[in-house]
Each structure stands twice: as structure tokens, then as C-alpha cells.
Amino acid sequence: MLELAADLLPRLRAGERIAVVTVTRVSRSAPRGAGASMAVTEGGEVIGSISGGCVESDAVLLAVQALATGRGATARFGFSDADAHAAGLACGGAIDVIAYSLSLSDAFAVDALEAVLRDEPVAVGLVISAEPLDGAGGSASLGRLVPVTVDGLQGGILTLSHQPRPRLVVLGAGDYAAALCRAAAVGGFAVTVCDAWGLLVTPERFPDADDLVIAPPDAYLREVSTRLDPRTAICVLTHDERQDVPALREALRLPVAFVGALGARRTVARRAQLLREQGVTDDELARLHSPLGLDLGAETPEETAISILAEIVAARRSGTGAPLRDLATPIHSTLPPAAHAPESGSCSVADSNRQEA
């Protein structure tokens, strides 16, 4: 639900009622995991997806029911390998879902959606199995959004959470940096571009950047060192050892998730020697992803950007980077991003109703 904030809020503010269908449990394989949501407006507009198209028609009917009654409703789509295709789940799994209605009067939900748009940390509880509240003599409404710290609430609560976008710091403002900025912004990163040349660091060249900084890259890293968290990725694309060596010296000593640098293998070897001469240890150098990117045979800046972003994502999600057809492991990892808090749309369940591997 939280991942739909940008679409839901304008409609709620306009006074439109909306029904949301959220996946509460995944058995075996399914296109999207627990916490994934889609919405249906009073006007019949469908927003988002819970299965990539497999069961959306059934989900729409469930949402319409929730809009008509104002009450939460649950369902299961897909049951077995034998009838999964007929049920709509071509991957052979099953999903449990809950449909519930939202309106502008749902102040708690609206506040949570507004916090998501401000890119602030958010966590809300979605009641998926209403049971009596301790000492209250009443029941929690199915489909109600509640604070996850509420005392005495019993039964199943799906925790939906959003964390601020992970940060990507691009040092250097050439064509490769511009392509990486575009790709990373689409991929959900908050991108900062820094270069000492003001003529290159412009909104026209980097319309998707969240921040544009004109400064020597190493000086910028020293300035923001206390504001970079363990989800941050840093990519050095300056193509100038006078800038990239001091920048990498600073970056490799920061508690960030990923440090990478473009360069041919001879450049990488020379740069490593220069870094050692400046006191960078072998353990620090072992953190450096260089040459940067996965082997995609990339040639253009755009293809190279995809290669770089793929390596960053693989490192964050503990992926192998190998073709899925060559692996026998589950397609969708059940592990959280390495060293990261949950992303928007991630969830946990406060009872035994957990996602199966």
C-alpha cells in the first residue's frame, strides 16, 4: 500500500474512496511477495499490481466488494500445481490477500502516505485477522491500519514499511554519469552527482538527480561523511586519477555498502598502487568494485549504466549475477537486502502467517 502513495494521495485528497488489495502471504512461488498492493478507485481505475496480471481480475472484484461494504475481505488465489493455471497463477504458487477501503477520513493512513512522499521512515500495521483486544471487549476491524506499537492488539498484523530511498553518490559528471543517474533514479535510488566542474553539473544534464554538488569529490565526501549510511553506494566516474584517487581514499574508509570505480584493468592496477602509496590498506582495497559493473558486453554509456546498476543491486540483494536459467535456487530471494532496513512495500507478519520459501 505504501508504495502506491504517489497515486493514492491525490485521489484521496479529491474525496475519492479507494479499495486496496494487499498480499498477506505467499506460498511457494508468486510474481510478487507479501506486502505488494494494488488499488481500485470508485471510478473503476486500477493502480498497481499484485501478480503481474495473473489474478488481477479476481482482485478487482474483491476490491469492489470492499468498496461496496466498507469492510475488509480476504481471499486466496492459486492452490496447487494441478490447478494453478486455472486459478490464474502461472507460476504454480498461491497468495493470500486482503481487500480494505481507504478514504480521506482515515487520518492515520493518510499521514502514513504523506510521510512516504516525504521519503521518511514509515511503519504501519494492517490487521489481517481480527481478534479481541486485550481488556477492550471489542474487536480490531479487518483491514484496519494501526500503529505497529499499539499495546494489546492480538491476532495477525501485517507490518508494511517504507525506508528512505537508498542513496547513490556519483562522483564525476560525464556522459556515463548522466546515464547512470537516469538508470538509478528509475531503479529507486536518491542520486547525488558531484564534480569539480560547474559547467558539467547542471539540471539540464542531470534532470533526475536529487542533489547536484560542485566541489572536489574527496572534499565532498569528507563534508558528508557523517550523513552517509550503510545503504549508500558510491561510484567514481571521474576518469582522472588526480580526482578519483583521493575520492576513493575517502570512500573506502566510509561505512557505506558499495564503492566502485570505472577503469580499464591497467588503470585499475595503477590506481590500486597509488592508493596503497596514500595509505589505503589491502583490506580497504578489497571493498572496491573495479572494474565497475557486471559483464554484459556493454559498450554505450546507457548499457554501461545498466551494467553498473546491476552490480550494485546484486551486491545489495546478495545476488550472484548469473543467468537465472543456470541456477536451481529460488528466483525470489527470501533474504532482506544485505545490511539494509526494509524497503517500501516490504513487510513482516506478527503471527505464524509468514512467507514461505
GUNUKOL-803986 format. One record per residue (C-alpha): z, y, x; residue number from 0. Coordinates in pm, 1 decimal. Last residue first. Layout:
% GUNUKOL-803986
{up = Z, north = Y, east = X, num = NUM}
...
//
This chain:
% GUNUKOL-803986
{up = 97.7, north = -2005.0, east = 1045.4, num = 356}
{up = 282.0, north = -1948.3, east = 722.3, num = 355}
{up = 380.9, north = -1603.5, east = 602.4, num = 354}
{up = 737.4, north = -1592.2, east = 480.5, num = 353}
{up = 890.4, north = -1639.2, east = 135.4, num = 352}
{up = 1231.3, north = -1750.9, east = 267.1, num = 351}
{up = 1390.3, north = -1412.8, east = 192.2, num = 350}
{up = 1363.5, north = -1054.0, east = 312.1, num = 349}
{up = 991.2, north = -1066.2, east = 371.1, num = 348}
{up = 827.2, north = -882.1, east = 657.2, num = 347}
{up = 535.9, north = -646.6, east = 661.6, num = 346}
{up = 246.4, north = -488.8, east = 841.5, num = 345}
{up = 31.1, north = -243.8, east = 648.5, num = 344}
{up = 73.6, north = 33.8, east = 899.8, num = 343}
{up = 161.8, north = -111.7, east = 1237.0, num = 342}
{up = 480.8, north = -293.6, east = 1327.2, num = 341}
{up = 659.5, north = -186.1, east = 1645.4, num = 340}
{up = 493.8, north = -267.7, east = 1973.0, num = 339}
{up = 569.5, north = -457.2, east = 2291.4, num = 338}
{up = 284.8, north = -701.1, east = 2228.5, num = 337}
{up = 138.1, north = -654.9, east = 1882.0, num = 336}
{up = 313.6, north = -890.6, east = 1637.7, num = 335}
{up = 244.0, north = -1266.1, east = 1652.3, num = 334}
{up = 95.0, north = -1451.1, east = 1354.8, num = 333}
{up = -250.4, north = -1433.5, east = 1511.4, num = 332}
{up = -546.3, north = -1451.0, east = 1276.4, num = 331}
{up = -819.8, north = -1684.7, east = 1400.3, num = 330}
{up = -578.7, north = -1974.5, east = 1452.8, num = 329}
{up = -637.1, north = -2160.5, east = 1783.8, num = 328}
{up = -925.9, north = -2400.7, east = 1843.0, num = 327}
{up = -1123.6, north = -2166.0, east = 2066.4, num = 326}
{up = -1487.3, north = -2159.4, east = 2179.2, num = 325}
{up = -1612.1, north = -2038.0, east = 1840.4, num = 324}
{up = -1367.0, north = -1749.0, east = 1863.0, num = 323}
{up = -1550.3, north = -1610.8, east = 2166.5, num = 322}
{up = -1300.2, north = -1534.9, east = 2447.3, num = 321}
{up = -1118.1, north = -1200.7, east = 2476.9, num = 320}
{up = -794.6, north = -1394.8, east = 2515.3, num = 319}
{up = -587.3, north = -1195.6, east = 2269.3, num = 318}
{up = -230.2, north = -1085.3, east = 2333.2, num = 317}
{up = -257.8, north = -829.1, east = 2050.0, num = 316}
{up = -210.8, north = -518.6, east = 2263.3, num = 315}
{up = -401.7, north = -659.7, east = 2561.7, num = 314}
{up = -688.9, north = -776.9, east = 2341.8, num = 313}
{up = -695.3, north = -438.0, east = 2168.9, num = 312}
{up = -717.8, north = -254.3, east = 2502.2, num = 311}
{up = -985.2, north = -495.3, east = 2626.2, num = 310}
{up = -1193.2, north = -447.0, east = 2312.0, num = 309}
{up = -1156.6, north = -70.0, east = 2339.7, num = 308}
{up = -1305.6, north = -79.4, east = 2688.3, num = 307}
{up = -1600.8, north = -299.8, east = 2589.4, num = 306}
{up = -1667.4, north = -91.7, east = 2277.6, num = 305}
{up = -1663.0, north = 223.4, east = 2491.9, num = 304}
{up = -1904.5, north = 58.8, east = 2735.4, num = 303}
{up = -2145.6, north = -8.7, east = 2450.0, num = 302}
{up = -2127.4, north = 356.3, east = 2347.7, num = 301}
{up = -2165.0, north = 482.3, east = 2705.2, num = 300}
{up = -2475.5, north = 262.5, east = 2742.1, num = 299}
{up = -2495.4, north = -52.3, east = 2957.8, num = 298}
{up = -2255.1, north = -313.3, east = 2821.7, num = 297}
{up = -2303.3, north = -676.5, east = 2926.1, num = 296}
{up = -2004.4, north = -760.4, east = 2709.5, num = 295}
{up = -1769.3, north = -849.0, east = 2995.6, num = 294}
{up = -1447.3, north = -687.4, east = 2879.4, num = 293}
{up = -1350.0, north = -337.8, east = 2988.6, num = 292}
{up = -1222.3, north = -149.8, east = 3293.1, num = 291}
{up = -1299.6, north = -253.2, east = 3648.5, num = 290}
{up = -1005.7, north = -206.7, east = 3668.6, num = 289}
{up = -716.3, north = -289.7, east = 3439.6, num = 288}
{up = -420.1, north = -171.7, east = 3649.7, num = 287}
{up = -84.0, north = -343.1, east = 3599.3, num = 286}
{up = -122.4, north = -541.6, east = 3923.1, num = 285}
{up = -137.9, north = -207.9, east = 4106.0, num = 284}
{up = 225.0, north = -144.2, east = 4014.6, num = 283}
{up = 330.0, north = -481.8, east = 4152.3, num = 282}
{up = 122.7, north = -415.8, east = 4465.1, num = 281}
{up = 315.0, north = -93.7, east = 4520.0, num = 280}
{up = 177.9, north = 260.9, east = 4495.4, num = 279}
{up = 298.9, north = 459.5, east = 4794.9, num = 278}
{up = 11.5, north = 701.5, east = 4848.6, num = 277}
{up = -153.7, north = 471.2, east = 5104.9, num = 276}
{up = -137.7, north = 195.3, east = 4845.6, num = 275}
{up = -325.8, north = 420.4, east = 4602.2, num = 274}
{up = -594.1, north = 488.9, east = 4861.4, num = 273}
{up = -637.5, north = 114.6, east = 4919.5, num = 272}
{up = -663.7, north = 48.0, east = 4546.6, num = 271}
{up = -921.9, north = 325.5, east = 4512.6, num = 270}
{up = -1136.3, north = 168.8, east = 4785.6, num = 269}
{up = -1125.2, north = -172.1, east = 4613.6, num = 268}
{up = -1200.4, north = -26.8, east = 4269.7, num = 267}
{up = -1486.7, north = 179.8, east = 4405.5, num = 266}
{up = -1638.3, north = -126.7, east = 4570.2, num = 265}
{up = -1596.9, north = -314.5, east = 4240.8, num = 264}
{up = -1768.0, north = -42.4, east = 4039.7, num = 263}
{up = -1540.2, north = 193.3, east = 3853.2, num = 262}
{up = -1371.3, north = 273.6, east = 3525.4, num = 261}
{up = -992.1, north = 289.9, east = 3515.9, num = 260}
{up = -730.2, north = 122.4, east = 3300.6, num = 259}
{up = -359.4, north = 158.2, east = 3226.3, num = 258}
{up = -207.0, north = -23.7, east = 2928.5, num = 257}
{up = 127.6, north = -52.2, east = 2753.7, num = 256}
{up = 307.1, north = 253.1, east = 2891.7, num = 255}
{up = 633.6, north = 275.4, east = 3085.1, num = 254}
{up = 490.8, north = 523.2, east = 3342.3, num = 253}
{up = 465.7, north = 442.4, east = 3712.1, num = 252}
{up = 105.5, north = 322.9, east = 3691.0, num = 251}
{up = 5.0, north = 646.4, east = 3518.8, num = 250}
{up = 130.8, north = 878.6, east = 3794.3, num = 249}
{up = -49.5, north = 701.4, east = 4078.1, num = 248}
{up = -347.5, north = 657.8, east = 3846.5, num = 247}
{up = -374.9, north = 1033.4, east = 3799.8, num = 246}
{up = -336.4, north = 1096.7, east = 4173.7, num = 245}
{up = -621.0, north = 851.6, east = 4244.0, num = 244}
{up = -837.0, north = 961.2, east = 3948.9, num = 243}
{up = -861.7, north = 1326.2, east = 4042.1, num = 242}
{up = -978.0, north = 1328.9, east = 4403.9, num = 241}
{up = -1128.5, north = 985.2, east = 4337.0, num = 240}
{up = -1381.1, north = 1141.9, east = 4101.4, num = 239}
{up = -1538.9, north = 927.7, east = 3827.2, num = 238}
{up = -1295.8, north = 1093.1, east = 3580.5, num = 237}
{up = -1271.1, north = 801.4, east = 3339.8, num = 236}
{up = -901.5, north = 711.8, east = 3368.8, num = 235}
{up = -785.7, north = 528.5, east = 3056.9, num = 234}
{up = -421.9, north = 545.7, east = 2944.4, num = 233}
{up = -285.1, north = 330.8, east = 2660.7, num = 232}
{up = 38.7, north = 419.0, east = 2481.6, num = 231}
{up = 241.5, north = 163.3, east = 2284.1, num = 230}
{up = 538.1, north = 174.8, east = 2525.4, num = 229}
{up = 589.0, north = 546.0, east = 2453.3, num = 228}
{up = 456.2, north = 861.0, east = 2617.6, num = 227}
{up = 674.3, north = 1165.7, east = 2545.1, num = 226}
{up = 888.6, north = 1153.6, east = 2860.4, num = 225}
{up = 581.3, north = 1152.3, east = 3085.2, num = 224}
{up = 417.9, north = 1445.5, east = 2904.7, num = 223}
{up = 426.8, north = 1700.6, east = 3189.2, num = 222}
{up = 385.5, north = 1443.6, east = 3465.7, num = 221}
{up = 81.3, north = 1300.2, east = 3289.0, num = 220}
{up = -69.3, north = 1648.8, east = 3252.9, num = 219}
{up = -23.1, north = 1721.4, east = 3622.1, num = 218}
{up = -199.5, north = 1397.0, east = 3712.6, num = 217}
{up = -490.9, north = 1477.3, east = 3481.1, num = 216}
{up = -547.1, north = 1829.3, east = 3618.0, num = 215}
{up = -534.3, north = 2051.3, east = 3309.1, num = 214}
{up = -739.2, north = 2146.7, east = 3002.8, num = 213}
{up = -598.3, north = 1941.3, east = 2715.3, num = 212}
{up = -766.7, north = 1848.1, east = 2389.4, num = 211}
{up = -549.2, north = 1678.2, east = 2127.2, num = 210}
{up = -626.2, north = 1472.0, east = 1816.5, num = 209}
{up = -976.8, north = 1389.5, east = 1936.8, num = 208}
{up = -1245.5, north = 1307.9, east = 1679.7, num = 207}
{up = -1456.4, north = 1621.5, east = 1731.9, num = 206}
{up = -1472.9, north = 1562.1, east = 2107.9, num = 205}
{up = -1790.0, north = 1729.4, east = 2241.7, num = 204}
{up = -1787.1, north = 2010.2, east = 1984.0, num = 203}
{up = -1408.5, north = 2036.4, east = 1999.9, num = 202}
{up = -1439.0, north = 2121.6, east = 2371.9, num = 201}
{up = -1305.4, north = 1970.7, east = 2693.1, num = 200}
{up = -1622.0, north = 1982.0, east = 2903.4, num = 199}
{up = -1636.2, north = 2354.3, east = 2984.1, num = 198}
{up = -1261.5, north = 2350.1, east = 3041.8, num = 197}
{up = -1297.1, north = 2132.9, east = 3349.7, num = 196}
{up = -955.3, north = 1997.9, east = 3454.2, num = 195}
{up = -983.9, north = 1716.2, east = 3203.5, num = 194}
{up = -763.4, north = 1573.0, east = 2930.3, num = 193}
{up = -860.1, north = 1397.5, east = 2607.3, num = 192}
{up = -584.1, north = 1286.2, east = 2371.1, num = 191}
{up = -666.9, north = 1023.6, east = 2110.0, num = 190}
{up = -448.2, north = 904.6, east = 1822.0, num = 189}
{up = -574.0, north = 547.7, east = 1785.6, num = 188}
{up = -683.0, north = 376.2, east = 1463.8, num = 187}
{up = -1001.4, north = 199.0, east = 1570.3, num = 186}
{up = -1219.7, north = 477.4, east = 1429.1, num = 185}
{up = -1042.1, north = 717.9, east = 1665.0, num = 184}
{up = -1085.8, north = 469.1, east = 1948.7, num = 183}
{up = -1462.2, north = 443.5, east = 1901.2, num = 182}
{up = -1518.8, north = 818.6, east = 1891.1, num = 181}
{up = -1290.1, north = 887.9, east = 2187.0, num = 180}
{up = -1453.0, north = 609.5, east = 2387.6, num = 179}
{up = -1797.9, north = 763.0, east = 2332.8, num = 178}
{up = -1676.5, north = 1107.2, east = 2441.1, num = 177}
{up = -1500.3, north = 959.9, east = 2745.0, num = 176}
{up = -1817.0, north = 778.7, east = 2849.8, num = 175}
{up = -2013.3, north = 1103.3, east = 2818.3, num = 174}
{up = -1774.0, north = 1293.4, east = 3042.8, num = 173}
{up = -1432.0, north = 1435.4, east = 2964.4, num = 172}
{up = -1193.4, north = 1272.5, east = 3211.0, num = 171}
{up = -848.7, north = 1131.8, east = 3144.6, num = 170}
{up = -842.2, north = 960.6, east = 2806.1, num = 169}
{up = -490.3, north = 918.4, east = 2665.8, num = 168}
{up = -479.5, north = 668.1, east = 2380.0, num = 167}
{up = -179.2, north = 679.9, east = 2148.5, num = 166}
{up = -75.8, north = 418.0, east = 1899.0, num = 165}
{up = -84.8, north = 553.1, east = 1543.7, num = 164}
{up = 254.1, north = 636.5, east = 1400.4, num = 163}
{up = 429.3, north = 332.2, east = 1251.7, num = 162}
{up = 393.8, north = 217.0, east = 893.7, num = 161}
{up = 599.1, north = -43.5, east = 715.2, num = 160}
{up = 598.1, north = -257.9, east = 403.5, num = 159}
{up = 908.9, north = -471.8, east = 361.5, num = 158}
{up = 863.0, north = -741.6, east = 98.4, num = 157}
{up = 1188.1, north = -793.1, east = -88.8, num = 156}
{up = 1270.1, north = -1127.2, east = -243.1, num = 155}
{up = 1605.2, north = -1171.4, east = -411.8, num = 154}
{up = 1923.5, north = -967.6, east = -386.4, num = 153}
{up = 1983.3, north = -593.9, east = -366.8, num = 152}
{up = 2346.4, north = -530.7, east = -275.9, num = 151}
{up = 2304.6, north = -234.3, east = -46.4, num = 150}
{up = 1974.7, north = -43.7, east = -19.7, num = 149}
{up = 1855.1, north = -33.4, east = 343.0, num = 148}
{up = 1497.6, north = -128.1, east = 252.6, num = 147}
{up = 1469.8, north = 177.4, east = 31.3, num = 146}
{up = 1305.7, north = 66.4, east = -295.3, num = 145}
{up = 957.5, north = 29.8, east = -441.8, num = 144}
{up = 957.4, north = -151.4, east = -775.8, num = 143}
{up = 707.3, north = -432.3, east = -827.5, num = 142}
{up = 948.4, north = -646.8, east = -1025.6, num = 141}
{up = 1227.7, north = -424.5, east = -1150.3, num = 140}
{up = 1566.9, north = -491.5, east = -992.7, num = 139}
{up = 1802.5, north = -634.2, east = -1250.2, num = 138}
{up = 2124.8, north = -513.7, east = -1405.9, num = 137}
{up = 2493.4, north = -600.3, east = -1405.4, num = 136}
{up = 2549.1, north = -380.2, east = -1104.4, num = 135}
{up = 2809.2, north = -583.6, east = -915.5, num = 134}
{up = 2548.9, north = -746.4, east = -696.3, num = 133}
{up = 2202.0, north = -657.6, east = -826.1, num = 132}
{up = 2051.7, north = -926.4, east = -1045.8, num = 131}
{up = 1721.7, north = -1085.8, east = -941.0, num = 130}
{up = 1365.7, north = -954.1, east = -933.3, num = 129}
{up = 1131.1, north = -1146.7, east = -706.8, num = 128}
{up = 865.7, north = -927.2, east = -541.3, num = 127}
{up = 1064.0, north = -606.1, east = -498.6, num = 126}
{up = 870.1, north = -390.2, east = -252.7, num = 125}
{up = 1088.1, north = -240.8, east = 19.9, num = 124}
{up = 981.0, north = 69.1, east = 204.6, num = 123}
{up = 951.7, north = 151.0, east = 574.3, num = 122}
{up = 794.3, north = 465.6, east = 718.8, num = 121}
{up = 752.1, north = 604.9, east = 1069.9, num = 120}
{up = 565.9, north = 938.9, east = 1058.2, num = 119}
{up = 190.6, north = 986.9, east = 1069.9, num = 118}
{up = 208.1, north = 1296.0, east = 844.7, num = 117}
{up = -17.2, north = 1103.3, east = 606.6, num = 116}
{up = 234.3, north = 817.8, east = 620.2, num = 115}
{up = 515.8, north = 1057.8, east = 529.6, num = 114}
{up = 319.6, north = 1166.0, east = 221.0, num = 113}
{up = 283.9, north = 802.7, east = 113.7, num = 112}
{up = 658.5, north = 747.0, east = 149.7, num = 111}
{up = 742.2, north = 1060.9, east = -48.9, num = 110}
{up = 502.8, north = 949.7, east = -325.3, num = 109}
{up = 668.0, north = 606.6, east = -341.7, num = 108}
{up = 1017.2, north = 754.2, east = -366.8, num = 107}
{up = 908.8, north = 1011.9, east = -624.4, num = 106}
{up = 752.4, north = 762.4, east = -865.1, num = 105}
{up = 682.6, north = 1036.7, east = -1120.8, num = 104}
{up = 338.2, north = 1090.2, east = -965.4, num = 103}
{up = 241.9, north = 743.9, east = -1083.4, num = 102}
{up = 236.1, north = 391.5, east = -945.8, num = 101}
{up = 181.8, north = 54.7, east = -1115.6, num = 100}
{up = 250.6, north = -292.9, east = -985.7, num = 99}
{up = 46.9, north = -604.2, east = -902.0, num = 98}
{up = 199.4, north = -878.9, east = -687.9, num = 97}
{up = 5.3, north = -1126.8, east = -479.6, num = 96}
{up = 35.2, north = -1481.3, east = -348.3, num = 95}
{up = -247.0, north = -1594.9, east = -124.5, num = 94}
{up = -408.0, north = -1933.5, east = -72.0, num = 93}
{up = -619.2, north = -2083.7, east = 202.6, num = 92}
{up = -955.8, north = -2258.9, east = 223.3, num = 91}
{up = -1152.5, north = -1984.8, east = 400.0, num = 90}
{up = -1387.7, north = -1947.1, east = 101.9, num = 89}
{up = -1102.5, north = -1815.5, east = -111.1, num = 88}
{up = -1261.6, north = -1759.1, east = -452.7, num = 87}
{up = -1084.1, north = -2012.1, east = -668.5, num = 86}
{up = -1399.7, north = -2223.6, east = -681.0, num = 85}
{up = -1420.7, north = -2217.2, east = -304.0, num = 84}
{up = -1053.6, north = -2308.3, east = -273.5, num = 83}
{up = -1094.7, north = -2611.4, east = -497.6, num = 82}
{up = -1093.1, north = -2901.2, east = -253.8, num = 81}
{up = -931.2, north = -2716.1, east = 36.2, num = 80}
{up = -640.3, north = -2631.1, east = -187.0, num = 79}
{up = -485.7, north = -2358.2, east = -398.6, num = 78}
{up = -670.6, north = -2026.9, east = -399.3, num = 77}
{up = -530.4, north = -1718.0, east = -570.6, num = 76}
{up = -165.4, north = -1693.6, east = -673.3, num = 75}
{up = -32.2, north = -1443.6, east = -926.0, num = 74}
{up = 243.7, north = -1189.4, east = -983.4, num = 73}
{up = 298.1, north = -913.1, east = -1238.9, num = 72}
{up = 487.3, north = -584.1, east = -1227.6, num = 71}
{up = 532.2, north = -383.9, east = -1545.0, num = 70}
{up = 364.4, north = -69.0, east = -1676.3, num = 69}
{up = 204.9, north = -282.3, east = -1946.0, num = 68}
{up = -152.8, north = -153.3, east = -1944.9, num = 67}
{up = -159.4, north = -51.3, east = -1579.2, num = 66}
{up = -10.6, north = -384.6, east = -1471.3, num = 65}
{up = -270.4, north = -571.4, east = -1679.4, num = 64}
{up = -548.4, north = -364.5, east = -1522.5, num = 63}
{up = -411.7, north = -461.5, east = -1180.4, num = 62}
{up = -421.0, north = -830.7, east = -1265.7, num = 61}
{up = -780.3, north = -796.0, east = -1385.3, num = 60}
{up = -869.7, north = -614.9, east = -1061.5, num = 59}
{up = -708.6, north = -894.1, east = -858.9, num = 58}
{up = -926.5, north = -1151.4, east = -1033.2, num = 57}
{up = -1238.7, north = -953.5, east = -941.3, num = 56}
{up = -1112.0, north = -900.5, east = -586.5, num = 55}
{up = -1076.0, north = -1268.5, east = -512.5, num = 54}
{up = -1322.2, north = -1329.7, east = -228.6, num = 53}
{up = -1430.2, north = -970.9, east = -154.5, num = 52}
{up = -1276.9, north = -913.6, east = 189.4, num = 51}
{up = -952.0, north = -1064.9, east = 70.4, num = 50}
{up = -705.3, north = -790.4, east = -20.9, num = 49}
{up = -943.5, north = -496.5, east = -39.8, num = 48}
{up = -933.7, north = -117.5, east = -58.1, num = 47}
{up = -983.9, north = 117.2, east = -349.2, num = 46}
{up = -1131.1, north = 14.3, east = -685.4, num = 45}
{up = -1213.1, north = 289.9, east = -935.5, num = 44}
{up = -1165.1, north = 192.1, east = -1300.5, num = 43}
{up = -1067.3, north = 534.1, east = -1434.6, num = 42}
{up = -702.7, north = 433.0, east = -1458.7, num = 41}
{up = -718.6, north = 361.6, east = -1087.0, num = 40}
{up = -729.0, north = 21.4, east = -915.5, num = 39}
{up = -567.1, north = -31.9, east = -578.2, num = 38}
{up = -593.3, north = -278.4, east = -290.4, num = 37}
{up = -323.2, north = -398.9, east = -56.3, num = 36}
{up = -259.7, north = -599.8, east = 259.8, num = 35}
{up = 113.4, north = -662.1, east = 310.7, num = 34}
{up = 76.8, north = -1032.3, east = 384.4, num = 33}
{up = -238.6, north = -1100.5, east = 581.5, num = 32}
{up = -609.2, north = -1053.5, east = 526.8, num = 31}
{up = -906.4, north = -1293.0, east = 536.3, num = 30}
{up = -694.6, north = -1597.3, east = 446.4, num = 29}
{up = -595.0, north = -1913.2, east = 632.5, num = 28}
{up = -294.9, north = -2138.3, east = 579.6, num = 27}
{up = -70.1, north = -1998.7, east = 308.7, num = 26}
{up = -43.3, north = -1621.4, east = 292.9, num = 25}
{up = 238.6, north = -1447.7, east = 106.1, num = 24}
{up = 305.1, north = -1110.5, east = -54.9, num = 23}
{up = -48.5, north = -971.6, east = -79.1, num = 22}
{up = -33.6, north = -636.5, east = -258.4, num = 21}
{up = -214.9, north = -530.6, east = -577.2, num = 20}
{up = -168.2, north = -162.4, east = -659.8, num = 19}
{up = -208.7, north = -6.9, east = -1003.3, num = 18}
{up = -275.5, north = 365.2, east = -1025.7, num = 17}
{up = -187.7, north = 634.7, east = -1277.4, num = 16}
{up = -377.1, north = 962.0, east = -1245.3, num = 15}
{up = -187.0, north = 1291.3, east = -1253.6, num = 14}
{up = -403.2, north = 1477.6, east = -1002.0, num = 13}
{up = -124.1, north = 1435.6, east = -749.0, num = 12}
{up = -153.8, north = 1059.0, east = -792.6, num = 11}
{up = -527.0, north = 1074.5, east = -726.4, num = 10}
{up = -488.3, north = 1288.5, east = -415.5, num = 9}
{up = -208.5, north = 1058.1, east = -288.5, num = 8}
{up = -385.3, north = 725.0, east = -333.0, num = 7}
{up = -683.8, north = 763.7, east = -102.5, num = 6}
{up = -507.6, north = 897.6, east = 207.9, num = 5}
{up = -210.1, north = 669.2, east = 143.2, num = 4}
{up = -411.5, north = 345.3, east = 130.8, num = 3}
{up = -249.6, north = 200.4, east = 445.3, num = 2}
{up = 90.0, north = 242.6, east = 276.8, num = 1}
{up = 0.0, north = 0.0, east = 0.0, num = 0}
//
